[in-house]
Amino acid sequence: MIPLARPTITADDTRAVQAVLESGNIATGSVVKEFEEKSARYIGRNHAIAVNSGTIALYLAVRVPGFRKVVLPAITCPEVLNAVVHAGAEPLVVDVDEETHNLDPRELRGDRAAGADAVVITHAYGHPARIDEIREACQSRGLTLIEDFAQSTGATYRGGRCGSFGAVSATSFYATKSLTTGHGGMVLTDSDDLGRKLRIARGDEAYEYLDSFVPLNLKITDFQAAMGIRQLERLDGFLEKRRRIAALYRAQLADMAGITLLHEQEGAMSCYYKFVIMLDSIRKETFISGMRGKGVQAGVLYDPPLHRMKIMKARYGAARRLPVAERIAEQAVSLPIFPSMSDSDVRKVCRAIGELMA
Ligand SMILES: Cc1ncc(COP(=O)(O)O)c(C=O)c1O
């Protein structure tokens, strides 16, 4: 079976992890610090604080500054909603655009964003959101931009890396992500004051408190960080491979009837965390089971979309319709993509799609 995702772990990673294990210093120490400094430099930020998951990174990004009403795109993973709700903020879920499935900037000017103090963008599937328009809308409505770049570590928009645009940014190093430490995450900012507070909140110094937050132990270990450093060194290579696989998919699927491909926007360079297609003429359940029968794992995406999740109805009442997100939830599926995927695997996936669509 060709899986949807597979981490790229080499002898380099195992040697680095083993060296930390043998050193006897296995909790949070100098290797985590080195991982943070190298990540901050790579993304282009002053401060990077490593934590134990992407959910926690986003939770801290919302909770520590104290945002109260946060706009979110409907098409993203449920952990985004969970993090915002745990942080004590009210989620305002809005629609996404047809071309990239990212938050539609027009929503920030509309009534669904009324009363918000912050907005989380997520760079769906690794494709950067419309940063310029979103920043403009944030400025005109006094919203703080929070970037969740869990899916887009390494992706760029007009030369800047995803993660460098928000007042505060969060990412994940979960097993399927372009850079992985098994579990793990990071929160980044240029603000010295927020950087200091995030470190306290993560539990760097148990005797220190924030006025509005009692710290928790949200740290990662030096052996995870050792792996993170090695992965970071190879990240650009991983991205090149992902982009090459995506190009091969595009070439093979361009004229296939019954599916629609997403476009890469001008100025955006996706890291292709996922390769997503829209099914025009076949139900996704039929597609997924048909692909499984041909030895290929295909994935459902974000169904239900966030505004239809049970917790939204239970806490905030009946959801308004978000037509683009609802169509995506019905028709979008993801195909396998990971750096070690071979060209013949890509051809096998495309052949399987062709047979199903015939
Ligand atoms: C956009 C986004 N945010 C947050 C998360 C949560 O990260 P984690 O699984 O590390 O908690 C994920 C995925 O896992 C994600 O894709």
Ligand as a Chemical Component Dictionary entry (heavy atoms), coordinates in Angstrom:
data_LIG
# 
_chem_comp.id                   LIG 
_chem_comp.type                 NON-POLYMER 
_chem_comp.pdbx_formal_charge   0 
_chem_comp.three_letter_code    LIG 
# 
loop_
_chem_comp_atom.comp_id 
_chem_comp_atom.atom_id 
_chem_comp_atom.alt_atom_id 
_chem_comp_atom.type_symbol 
_chem_comp_atom.charge 
_chem_comp_atom.model_Cartn_x 
_chem_comp_atom.model_Cartn_y 
_chem_comp_atom.model_Cartn_z 
_chem_comp_atom.pdbx_ordinal 
LIG C1 C1 C 0 -2.840 23.505 10.666 1  
LIG C2 C2 C 0 -2.569 22.636 11.869 2  
LIG N1 N1 N 0 -2.559 23.187 13.096 3  
LIG C3 C3 C 0 -2.332 22.445 14.198 4  
LIG C4 C4 C 0 -2.089 21.092 14.117 5  
LIG C5 C5 C 0 -1.904 20.318 15.362 6  
LIG O1 O1 O 0 -0.581 19.924 15.527 7  
LIG P1 P1 P 0 -0.219 18.694 16.517 8  
LIG O2 O2 O 0 -0.748 17.452 15.885 9  
LIG O3 O3 O 0 1.282  18.726 16.557 10 
LIG O4 O4 O 0 -0.824 19.001 17.824 11 
LIG C6 C6 C 0 -2.084 20.480 12.845 12 
LIG C7 C7 C 0 -1.856 19.056 12.602 13 
LIG O5 O5 O 0 -1.594 18.153 13.200 14 
LIG C8 C8 C 0 -2.322 21.267 11.701 15 
LIG O6 O6 O 0 -2.329 20.718 10.474 16 
# 
loop_
_chem_comp_bond.comp_id 
_chem_comp_bond.atom_id_1 
_chem_comp_bond.atom_id_2 
_chem_comp_bond.value_order 
_chem_comp_bond.pdbx_ordinal 
LIG C1 C2 SING 1  
LIG C2 N1 SING 2  
LIG C2 C8 DOUB 3  
LIG N1 C3 DOUB 4  
LIG C3 C4 SING 5  
LIG C4 C5 SING 6  
LIG C4 C6 DOUB 7  
LIG C5 O1 SING 8  
LIG O1 P1 SING 9  
LIG P1 O2 DOUB 10 
LIG P1 O3 SING 11 
LIG P1 O4 SING 12 
LIG C6 C7 SING 13 
LIG C6 C8 SING 14 
LIG C7 O5 DOUB 15 
LIG C8 O6 SING 16 
# 
